Amino acid sequence: MDINDKVAIVTGAGSGIGRATAMRLAKEGAKVVVAEMDVSAGQETVDLISEAGGEATFVQTDVTVWDDLQRMVETAEQTYGGLDIMYNNAGIGSGRPAFPETDHDMVQRVVEVNLLGVIIGTQVAIEAMTRLGGGVIISTASMGGLNPMPRGPVYAATKAGVVHFTRSLAGLQEERNIRVNCVCPGLVDTPLVQRGRAASPEAGEPDLRPMLQPEDVAEAVVRLINNDGVTGLAMQVRAGQPMRLM
């Protein structure tokens, strides 16, 4: 799909991967709906896009709330005429203490944001895209969704769910002309990772693991949008290594 003049929604677009991707899509010529819980962060993303010559609008969105997601899609349709690209990016970590000592409410919230938010976000996007004859849906999973994460099993479980949810929707390309894929980044230098690092027992020690930048993940998202032959797949994105489809 050619991104220019398309309409895109990016959830969790107030910082990190979401902001970088929203800005990249706008640079490619998309009209972007910035969906974010934090009003000031979301509006800042819109301002950055506008300052760079792009077009964007903000809608406050909790991805676990059906009415918020419906309003998000309605904003895209009423402001820009439809929806072509949906990027389910909003996500959270489970924090400390680690599982099984993690607070029960936090466990539930991680599952709701990281997995349920992707599922119902995809559902509302499919409804809108079907009306226009097709589109592209991409979600943020993680390398933790492909490999065990002993220190983050709840997070890993949600991301594994995103991967298999994505793979299970491969048939939508034939049925509705909608492609569904996900990106599986390794460690990314985002506020989420920085907060997790600060709360870990290793806080204060140098972290020598190679890290991606949010813009690296944005590049992967753009590649998946542009490649009309790819659906139902997960793209691995790791620092210093070629991107790989699985």
KAKA-V34707 format. One record per pair of residues at least 24 apart in sequence whose ideal C-beta (glycine too) atoms are under 10 Angstrom apart, sorted by sequence separation. I is the first residue (numbers start at 1). J is the second residue. D is the distance in whole Angstrom. If there is no record, write none. Layout:
BEGIN
i | j | d
I | J | D
I | J | D
END
This chain:
BEGIN
i | j | d
3 | 27 | 9
4 | 28 | 6
5 | 29 | 6
6 | 30 | 5
7 | 31 | 5
8 | 32 | 5
9 | 33 | 4
10 | 34 | 6
11 | 35 | 4
12 | 36 | 6
14 | 38 | 5
18 | 42 | 9
22 | 46 | 9
25 | 49 | 9
26 | 50 | 9
30 | 54 | 8
31 | 55 | 5
32 | 56 | 4
33 | 57 | 6
34 | 58 | 5
35 | 59 | 6
36 | 60 | 7
37 | 61 | 7
55 | 79 | 10
56 | 80 | 10
90 | 114 | 8
91 | 115 | 9
115 | 139 | 10
139 | 163 | 9
141 | 165 | 9
186 | 210 | 8
187 | 211 | 5
188 | 212 | 5
189 | 213 | 6
190 | 214 | 6
219 | 243 | 8
3 | 28 | 4
4 | 29 | 3
5 | 30 | 8
6 | 31 | 7
7 | 32 | 8
8 | 33 | 7
9 | 34 | 8
10 | 35 | 7
11 | 36 | 7
12 | 37 | 8
13 | 38 | 10
14 | 39 | 9
16 | 41 | 10
19 | 44 | 8
20 | 45 | 10
23 | 48 | 6
27 | 52 | 7
29 | 54 | 8
30 | 55 | 8
31 | 56 | 7
32 | 57 | 8
33 | 58 | 8
34 | 59 | 7
35 | 60 | 8
36 | 61 | 6
37 | 62 | 6
55 | 80 | 8
63 | 88 | 8
92 | 117 | 10
114 | 139 | 10
141 | 166 | 7
159 | 184 | 8
186 | 211 | 8
187 | 212 | 7
188 | 213 | 7
189 | 214 | 7
212 | 237 | 6
2 | 28 | 9
3 | 29 | 6
4 | 30 | 7
5 | 31 | 8
6 | 32 | 10
7 | 33 | 7
8 | 34 | 10
9 | 35 | 6
10 | 36 | 9
11 | 37 | 9
12 | 38 | 10
14 | 40 | 8
15 | 41 | 6
19 | 45 | 5
22 | 48 | 9
23 | 49 | 6
26 | 52 | 7
27 | 53 | 8
28 | 54 | 9
29 | 55 | 9
30 | 56 | 9
31 | 57 | 8
32 | 58 | 10
33 | 59 | 6
34 | 60 | 10
35 | 61 | 4
36 | 62 | 10
37 | 63 | 8
63 | 89 | 9
64 | 90 | 9
88 | 114 | 10
91 | 117 | 8
114 | 140 | 9
139 | 165 | 8
185 | 211 | 10
186 | 212 | 6
188 | 214 | 6
212 | 238 | 7
213 | 239 | 9
2 | 29 | 8
3 | 30 | 5
14 | 41 | 3
15 | 42 | 9
18 | 45 | 8
22 | 49 | 7
26 | 53 | 8
27 | 54 | 6
34 | 61 | 9
35 | 62 | 9
36 | 63 | 10
37 | 64 | 10
63 | 90 | 5
90 | 117 | 6
91 | 118 | 9
114 | 141 | 9
139 | 166 | 6
185 | 212 | 6
188 | 215 | 10
189 | 216 | 10
190 | 217 | 9
212 | 239 | 5
216 | 243 | 9
2 | 30 | 10
13 | 41 | 8
14 | 42 | 5
26 | 54 | 3
33 | 61 | 9
35 | 63 | 8
37 | 65 | 10
62 | 90 | 9
63 | 91 | 9
89 | 117 | 10
90 | 118 | 8
114 | 142 | 9
138 | 166 | 9
188 | 216 | 8
210 | 238 | 8
211 | 239 | 6
212 | 240 | 9
12 | 41 | 10
13 | 42 | 6
14 | 43 | 9
15 | 44 | 9
19 | 48 | 7
23 | 52 | 7
25 | 54 | 8
26 | 55 | 7
61 | 90 | 8
88 | 117 | 7
89 | 118 | 9
137 | 166 | 8
185 | 214 | 9
188 | 217 | 6
210 | 239 | 4
211 | 240 | 10
12 | 42 | 9
14 | 44 | 7
15 | 45 | 8
19 | 49 | 9
24 | 54 | 10
26 | 56 | 6
88 | 118 | 4
139 | 169 | 10
186 | 216 | 9
209 | 239 | 8
210 | 240 | 5
14 | 45 | 6
23 | 54 | 7
25 | 56 | 9
37 | 68 | 9
88 | 119 | 9
90 | 121 | 8
114 | 145 | 10
185 | 216 | 8
186 | 217 | 10
210 | 241 | 9
10 | 42 | 10
13 | 45 | 5
14 | 46 | 10
22 | 54 | 9
88 | 120 | 9
89 | 121 | 9
137 | 169 | 8
185 | 217 | 5
13 | 46 | 9
23 | 56 | 9
35 | 68 | 8
88 | 121 | 5
183 | 216 | 10
184 | 217 | 10
22 | 56 | 7
35 | 69 | 8
87 | 121 | 9
88 | 122 | 6
183 | 217 | 6
10 | 45 | 8
86 | 121 | 7
137 | 172 | 8
183 | 218 | 9
185 | 220 | 8
13 | 49 | 10
35 | 71 | 9
86 | 122 | 7
183 | 219 | 10
184 | 220 | 9
35 | 72 | 5
88 | 125 | 8
135 | 172 | 10
136 | 173 | 10
145 | 182 | 8
147 | 184 | 9
183 | 220 | 5
34 | 72 | 10
35 | 73 | 10
86 | 124 | 8
87 | 125 | 9
134 | 172 | 9
146 | 184 | 6
182 | 220 | 10
183 | 221 | 6
33 | 72 | 7
86 | 125 | 4
134 | 173 | 9
145 | 184 | 6
147 | 186 | 10
181 | 220 | 10
182 | 221 | 10
33 | 73 | 9
35 | 75 | 8
85 | 125 | 9
86 | 126 | 9
114 | 154 | 9
118 | 158 | 9
122 | 162 | 10
141 | 181 | 10
142 | 182 | 9
144 | 184 | 8
181 | 221 | 9
183 | 223 | 9
34 | 75 | 10
35 | 76 | 9
83 | 124 | 9
84 | 125 | 10
114 | 155 | 7
117 | 158 | 9
118 | 159 | 10
135 | 176 | 9
136 | 177 | 10
137 | 178 | 6
138 | 179 | 9
139 | 180 | 8
141 | 182 | 4
142 | 183 | 9
143 | 184 | 5
144 | 185 | 9
155 | 196 | 9
183 | 224 | 7
33 | 75 | 6
83 | 125 | 6
86 | 128 | 8
110 | 152 | 9
115 | 157 | 8
116 | 158 | 9
119 | 161 | 8
130 | 172 | 9
134 | 176 | 7
135 | 177 | 8
136 | 178 | 7
137 | 179 | 7
138 | 180 | 8
139 | 181 | 8
140 | 182 | 7
141 | 183 | 7
142 | 184 | 6
143 | 185 | 7
144 | 186 | 9
181 | 223 | 10
182 | 224 | 8
13 | 56 | 9
33 | 76 | 5
83 | 126 | 10
86 | 129 | 8
111 | 154 | 7
114 | 157 | 9
115 | 158 | 4
118 | 161 | 8
119 | 162 | 9
122 | 165 | 8
126 | 169 | 9
129 | 172 | 9
133 | 176 | 8
134 | 177 | 3
135 | 178 | 5
136 | 179 | 5
137 | 180 | 5
138 | 181 | 5
139 | 182 | 4
140 | 183 | 6
141 | 184 | 5
142 | 185 | 6
143 | 186 | 5
144 | 187 | 10
181 | 224 | 5
14 | 58 | 9
32 | 76 | 9
33 | 77 | 10
64 | 108 | 10
83 | 127 | 9
84 | 128 | 9
85 | 129 | 9
110 | 154 | 5
111 | 155 | 10
114 | 158 | 4
115 | 159 | 8
118 | 162 | 5
122 | 166 | 9
133 | 177 | 6
134 | 178 | 6
135 | 179 | 8
136 | 180 | 8
137 | 181 | 8
138 | 182 | 6
139 | 183 | 8
140 | 184 | 8
141 | 185 | 8
142 | 186 | 8
143 | 187 | 8
152 | 196 | 8
180 | 224 | 10
181 | 225 | 9
13 | 58 | 9
31 | 76 | 8
64 | 109 | 8
83 | 128 | 4
84 | 129 | 7
110 | 155 | 6
113 | 158 | 8
114 | 159 | 7
115 | 160 | 9
116 | 161 | 9
117 | 162 | 10
130 | 175 | 9
132 | 177 | 9
133 | 178 | 9
134 | 179 | 8
135 | 180 | 10
136 | 181 | 8
137 | 182 | 9
138 | 183 | 7
139 | 184 | 10
140 | 185 | 7
142 | 187 | 10
151 | 196 | 9
179 | 224 | 8
10 | 56 | 9
13 | 59 | 10
33 | 79 | 7
82 | 128 | 7
83 | 129 | 6
108 | 154 | 10
111 | 157 | 8
112 | 158 | 9
115 | 161 | 5
119 | 165 | 6
126 | 172 | 7
130 | 176 | 5
142 | 188 | 9
179 | 225 | 9
181 | 227 | 9
33 | 80 | 8
64 | 111 | 10
65 | 112 | 10
82 | 129 | 8
107 | 154 | 6
110 | 157 | 9
111 | 158 | 6
114 | 161 | 8
115 | 162 | 6
118 | 165 | 7
122 | 169 | 7
129 | 176 | 7
130 | 177 | 9
7 | 55 | 10
8 | 56 | 9
11 | 59 | 10
13 | 61 | 9
31 | 79 | 8
32 | 80 | 9
64 | 112 | 4
69 | 117 | 8
73 | 121 | 9
83 | 131 | 9
84 | 132 | 7
91 | 139 | 9
106 | 154 | 8
110 | 158 | 6
114 | 162 | 7
118 | 166 | 9
129 | 177 | 8
130 | 178 | 7
140 | 188 | 10
179 | 227 | 9
12 | 61 | 9
31 | 80 | 5
63 | 112 | 8
64 | 113 | 6
68 | 117 | 10
72 | 121 | 8
76 | 125 | 9
82 | 131 | 7
83 | 132 | 7
86 | 135 | 7
87 | 136 | 9
88 | 137 | 7
89 | 138 | 8
90 | 139 | 10
91 | 140 | 6
126 | 175 | 10
129 | 178 | 5
151 | 200 | 8
179 | 228 | 7
181 | 230 | 6
188 | 237 | 8
5 | 55 | 10
9 | 59 | 9
11 | 61 | 6
30 | 80 | 9
31 | 81 | 9
33 | 83 | 8
62 | 112 | 9
63 | 113 | 6
64 | 114 | 10
70 | 120 | 10
74 | 124 | 9
82 | 132 | 5
84 | 134 | 8
85 | 135 | 6
86 | 136 | 7
87 | 137 | 8
88 | 138 | 7
89 | 139 | 7
90 | 140 | 8
91 | 141 | 9
99 | 149 | 10
102 | 152 | 10
107 | 157 | 10
111 | 161 | 8
115 | 165 | 8
122 | 172 | 9
126 | 176 | 7
129 | 179 | 10
151 | 201 | 10
179 | 229 | 9
180 | 230 | 10
181 | 231 | 6
182 | 232 | 9
184 | 234 | 5
185 | 235 | 9
186 | 236 | 8
189 | 239 | 10
11 | 62 | 10
12 | 63 | 8
31 | 82 | 10
35 | 86 | 10
62 | 113 | 9
63 | 114 | 9
64 | 115 | 10
69 | 120 | 6
73 | 124 | 5
77 | 128 | 6
81 | 132 | 9
82 | 133 | 10
84 | 135 | 5
85 | 136 | 5
86 | 137 | 5
87 | 138 | 5
88 | 139 | 4
89 | 140 | 5
91 | 142 | 8
99 | 150 | 10
102 | 153 | 9
179 | 230 | 7
180 | 231 | 6
181 | 232 | 7
182 | 233 | 8
183 | 234 | 7
184 | 235 | 6
185 | 236 | 8
186 | 237 | 7
187 | 238 | 9
188 | 239 | 9
9 | 61 | 9
11 | 63 | 5
33 | 85 | 10
35 | 87 | 9
64 | 116 | 6
65 | 117 | 9
68 | 120 | 10
69 | 121 | 6
72 | 124 | 8
73 | 125 | 7
76 | 128 | 7
83 | 135 | 6
84 | 136 | 7
85 | 137 | 8
86 | 138 | 7
87 | 139 | 8
88 | 140 | 7
98 | 150 | 9
99 | 151 | 9
102 | 154 | 7
126 | 178 | 6
179 | 231 | 4
180 | 232 | 6
181 | 233 | 5
182 | 234 | 5
183 | 235 | 5
184 | 236 | 5
185 | 237 | 5
186 | 238 | 4
187 | 239 | 7
31 | 84 | 9
32 | 85 | 9
33 | 86 | 10
35 | 88 | 10
36 | 89 | 10
37 | 90 | 8
63 | 116 | 8
64 | 117 | 5
68 | 121 | 10
69 | 122 | 10
71 | 124 | 10
72 | 125 | 9
82 | 135 | 9
85 | 138 | 8
86 | 139 | 9
87 | 140 | 8
88 | 141 | 10
98 | 151 | 6
99 | 152 | 8
100 | 153 | 9
125 | 178 | 8
178 | 231 | 8
179 | 232 | 8
180 | 233 | 9
181 | 234 | 7
182 | 235 | 7
183 | 236 | 8
184 | 237 | 7
185 | 238 | 8
186 | 239 | 6
30 | 84 | 8
31 | 85 | 10
35 | 89 | 9
36 | 90 | 8
63 | 117 | 3
66 | 120 | 6
69 | 123 | 8
70 | 124 | 6
73 | 127 | 8
74 | 128 | 9
77 | 131 | 8
83 | 137 | 10
98 | 152 | 7
99 | 153 | 5
100 | 154 | 9
126 | 180 | 9
179 | 233 | 9
181 | 235 | 7
183 | 237 | 6
184 | 238 | 9
185 | 239 | 9
186 | 240 | 9
30 | 85 | 7
32 | 87 | 10
35 | 90 | 8
62 | 117 | 8
63 | 118 | 8
65 | 120 | 9
69 | 124 | 5
73 | 128 | 5
77 | 132 | 9
96 | 151 | 10
98 | 153 | 8
99 | 154 | 5
125 | 180 | 9
173 | 228 | 9
186 | 241 | 9
61 | 117 | 9
63 | 119 | 10
64 | 120 | 8
68 | 124 | 10
69 | 125 | 9
72 | 128 | 10
73 | 129 | 10
98 | 154 | 9
99 | 155 | 9
122 | 178 | 9
173 | 229 | 9
11 | 68 | 10
63 | 120 | 8
64 | 121 | 10
66 | 123 | 9
70 | 127 | 9
94 | 151 | 10
95 | 152 | 10
99 | 156 | 10
173 | 230 | 9
174 | 231 | 9
11 | 69 | 9
63 | 121 | 6
66 | 124 | 8
70 | 128 | 10
94 | 152 | 6
99 | 157 | 10
122 | 180 | 7
173 | 231 | 4
93 | 152 | 7
94 | 153 | 9
172 | 231 | 7
173 | 232 | 8
184 | 243 | 10
9 | 69 | 9
25 | 85 | 7
61 | 121 | 9
94 | 154 | 5
95 | 155 | 10
170 | 230 | 10
171 | 231 | 9
172 | 232 | 8
183 | 243 | 9
184 | 244 | 9
11 | 72 | 8
93 | 154 | 9
94 | 155 | 5
170 | 231 | 5
171 | 232 | 8
25 | 87 | 8
93 | 155 | 6
94 | 156 | 10
169 | 231 | 8
170 | 232 | 2
184 | 246 | 8
9 | 72 | 6
92 | 155 | 8
169 | 232 | 6
170 | 233 | 8
9 | 73 | 7
91 | 155 | 8
94 | 158 | 9
118 | 182 | 9
167 | 231 | 10
168 | 232 | 8
181 | 245 | 8
182 | 246 | 10
22 | 87 | 8
166 | 231 | 9
167 | 232 | 5
9 | 75 | 8
21 | 87 | 6
92 | 158 | 9
166 | 232 | 6
167 | 233 | 7
9 | 76 | 6
22 | 89 | 9
91 | 158 | 8
166 | 233 | 8
167 | 234 | 7
8 | 76 | 8
21 | 89 | 7
91 | 159 | 8
166 | 234 | 6
7 | 76 | 5
18 | 87 | 8
20 | 89 | 10
7 | 77 | 8
17 | 87 | 9
18 | 88 | 10
19 | 89 | 10
163 | 233 | 10
164 | 234 | 9
9 | 80 | 10
18 | 89 | 4
91 | 162 | 9
163 | 234 | 5
7 | 79 | 8
8 | 80 | 9
17 | 89 | 6
18 | 90 | 7
162 | 234 | 9
7 | 80 | 4
16 | 89 | 8
17 | 90 | 10
18 | 91 | 9
6 | 80 | 9
7 | 81 | 7
9 | 83 | 6
13 | 87 | 8
17 | 91 | 9
88 | 162 | 8
5 | 80 | 10
7 | 82 | 6
8 | 83 | 8
9 | 84 | 9
10 | 85 | 9
11 | 86 | 8
12 | 87 | 9
16 | 91 | 9
159 | 234 | 10
6 | 82 | 9
7 | 83 | 5
8 | 84 | 7
9 | 85 | 7
10 | 86 | 9
11 | 87 | 7
12 | 88 | 9
13 | 89 | 7
14 | 90 | 9
37 | 113 | 10
6 | 83 | 9
7 | 84 | 5
8 | 85 | 4
9 | 86 | 5
10 | 87 | 5
11 | 88 | 6
12 | 89 | 4
13 | 90 | 8
88 | 165 | 10
140 | 217 | 7
6 | 84 | 4
7 | 85 | 7
8 | 86 | 7
9 | 87 | 7
10 | 88 | 9
11 | 89 | 5
12 | 90 | 3
88 | 166 | 10
5 | 84 | 9
6 | 85 | 6
7 | 86 | 10
8 | 87 | 7
9 | 88 | 9
10 | 89 | 6
11 | 90 | 4
12 | 91 | 6
167 | 246 | 9
9 | 89 | 10
10 | 90 | 9
11 | 91 | 9
12 | 92 | 9
140 | 220 | 10
3 | 84 | 9
140 | 221 | 9
2 | 84 | 10
3 | 85 | 7
138 | 220 | 9
139 | 221 | 10
1 | 84 | 7
138 | 221 | 6
163 | 246 | 8
1 | 85 | 7
138 | 222 | 10
136 | 221 | 10
35 | 121 | 9
138 | 224 | 5
137 | 224 | 10
138 | 225 | 7
136 | 224 | 7
137 | 225 | 10
146 | 234 | 7
136 | 225 | 5
145 | 234 | 8
135 | 225 | 10
136 | 226 | 9
146 | 236 | 7
136 | 227 | 10
143 | 234 | 10
86 | 178 | 9
88 | 180 | 10
136 | 228 | 9
142 | 234 | 10
141 | 234 | 6
143 | 236 | 7
86 | 180 | 9
88 | 182 | 8
89 | 183 | 9
136 | 230 | 10
137 | 231 | 10
141 | 235 | 9
143 | 237 | 8
136 | 231 | 9
139 | 234 | 9
141 | 236 | 10
142 | 237 | 10
143 | 238 | 7
87 | 183 | 9
138 | 235 | 9
91 | 190 | 10
93 | 192 | 6
96 | 195 | 10
92 | 192 | 7
93 | 193 | 8
95 | 195 | 8
96 | 196 | 8
146 | 246 | 7
12 | 113 | 9
91 | 192 | 7
95 | 196 | 7
98 | 199 | 10
11 | 113 | 10
93 | 195 | 7
94 | 196 | 9
96 | 198 | 10
97 | 199 | 9
98 | 200 | 9
92 | 195 | 10
93 | 196 | 5
96 | 199 | 4
98 | 201 | 9
92 | 196 | 10
95 | 199 | 6
96 | 200 | 7
97 | 201 | 10
12 | 117 | 9
95 | 200 | 10
96 | 201 | 8
11 | 117 | 7
93 | 199 | 9
11 | 118 | 9
96 | 203 | 10
11 | 121 | 6
9 | 121 | 8
9 | 124 | 9
9 | 125 | 7
21 | 138 | 9
9 | 128 | 9
21 | 140 | 9
7 | 128 | 9
18 | 140 | 8
17 | 140 | 6
16 | 140 | 10
7 | 132 | 9
8 | 135 | 10
7 | 135 | 9
8 | 136 | 9
9 | 137 | 10
10 | 138 | 10
11 | 139 | 9
12 | 140 | 8
89 | 217 | 9
6 | 135 | 9
11 | 140 | 9
89 | 218 | 10
6 | 136 | 9
8 | 138 | 10
87 | 218 | 10
89 | 221 | 9
1 | 134 | 9
3 | 136 | 9
1 | 135 | 8
87 | 221 | 6
1 | 136 | 6
85 | 221 | 9
87 | 224 | 10
87 | 225 | 9
85 | 225 | 6
84 | 225 | 9
41 | 191 | 9
21 | 183 | 9
17 | 183 | 9
17 | 185 | 7
20 | 188 | 9
20 | 190 | 9
17 | 188 | 6
19 | 190 | 9
16 | 188 | 7
18 | 190 | 9
19 | 191 | 10
16 | 189 | 8
17 | 190 | 6
16 | 190 | 3
15 | 190 | 7
16 | 191 | 6
17 | 192 | 9
15 | 191 | 5
16 | 192 | 6
14 | 191 | 9
15 | 192 | 8
16 | 193 | 8
1 | 179 | 8
16 | 194 | 9
12 | 192 | 9
24 | 214 | 9
28 | 218 | 10
23 | 214 | 9
24 | 215 | 7
27 | 218 | 9
23 | 215 | 9
30 | 222 | 10
20 | 213 | 8
21 | 214 | 8
24 | 217 | 10
25 | 218 | 8
20 | 214 | 4
21 | 215 | 9
24 | 218 | 4
28 | 222 | 7
17 | 212 | 9
19 | 214 | 7
20 | 215 | 5
23 | 218 | 8
24 | 219 | 7
27 | 222 | 9
30 | 225 | 9
17 | 213 | 9
18 | 214 | 8
20 | 216 | 9
21 | 217 | 7
22 | 218 | 9
25 | 221 | 8
16 | 213 | 10
17 | 214 | 5
20 | 217 | 7
21 | 218 | 4
24 | 221 | 7
25 | 222 | 7
28 | 225 | 9
16 | 214 | 5
17 | 215 | 9
20 | 218 | 4
21 | 219 | 9
24 | 222 | 6
28 | 226 | 9
15 | 214 | 8
17 | 216 | 9
18 | 217 | 10
19 | 218 | 9
20 | 219 | 9
21 | 220 | 9
17 | 217 | 5
18 | 218 | 9
21 | 221 | 5
25 | 225 | 8
16 | 217 | 9
17 | 218 | 7
20 | 221 | 9
21 | 222 | 8
17 | 220 | 10
17 | 221 | 8
10 | 218 | 10
10 | 221 | 9
8 | 221 | 10
8 | 225 | 9
3 | 221 | 10
3 | 222 | 7
6 | 225 | 8
3 | 225 | 6
1 | 224 | 10
2 | 225 | 9
3 | 226 | 7
1 | 225 | 5
2 | 226 | 8
1 | 226 | 7
1 | 227 | 9
2 | 228 | 10
1 | 228 | 6
END
